[in-house]
Amino acid sequence: MVSFDGFECSGGTVDFREAVFPGGTVNFDLASFAGDTADFRNAELSGGTADFFLADGVAPVGLVPSGRPPLPSELSLPPHWYSAGR
């Protein structure tokens, strides 16, 4: 498990490109974002999860899908990130 509990990021990048999480959890509970990027391009969760559900602040750039396809079941996002028009 990788935990970002209480983490604050402003203008930086959290980069998980090419990372592999076989059954693990990347937990962003209580993390706060302000105009940054969380990059999971080509990451393989393979049974693991990326949990942003209790994160605060502005959704990281490119993380919230703008419609279709639907979110992968491995990714949990806070409802208020969708209502921000992303």
N, C-alpha and C positions, 0 to 999 in steps of 0.2 A: 504494500500500500504506500502510495506517495501522498502526503498530506500537506495542503496549503492552508490549513486552518488559521484564520487571522491574518493571512498574507495581504499586503497592500502593494498594488502595482500601478504606476502612473507613467504611461508612455513607453513602457518596455515591452518585451516579448517573452512569453512563456512557450518554449519550443519543444514539442514532442514529435517532430518529423521523424519518420522511420522507426519510432520507438515500438517496442513489443511488450504488451502487458497480458500474459497468458493467465487470466483469472484474477488479476490484481485490480485495485481501485485507485484512480487518481481523484483525490477528494479536495474540492475547493470550498468546503463549508466555511462560511463567514469571511471568505476572501473578498477583497474590495478591488474593483477594476475602474480605471478612469482613462478611457481612450487608448487602451493597449491592444495587444494581439495575443491570442492563445492559438497556437498553430499545431494542429494534429494531422497535417497532410501525410498520407501514406502510413500513419500509425496503425498498428494492428492490436486491437483490444482483445480479440479472440477469447471471449468469455469474461473479460474484465469490464470495468465501467469507468466513465469519466463523469463525475458528479459535481455539477455547478449549482444544484437546486437551491442551496442556501447562500449562494454568493450574492454580493451586493454591488451597487454601482452600475456603470454602463457596460453593456455586453461587449466583450472583446471583438475586434473587427473580424468579420468573416466567420464567426462561430455560429451565429443564429441563422438557420436557413431562411431564405426569403419566400418560401412556399413549398415547392416540391423538389426533390423527393422528401418524404417525411424523415424526421430524426431517426437515426439508428437507435435501437433499443438500448444500446450501451451508453447513450449520452443523455443526461438529465439536466435541463436548463430551467432557471426560474421563470415563472409565467410573466413577470413584468418585463423581461427582455423582449418578449414577442410584442407586447403592446407599445413598445418604443418605436414601432414602424420599421423594424429591420427586416 
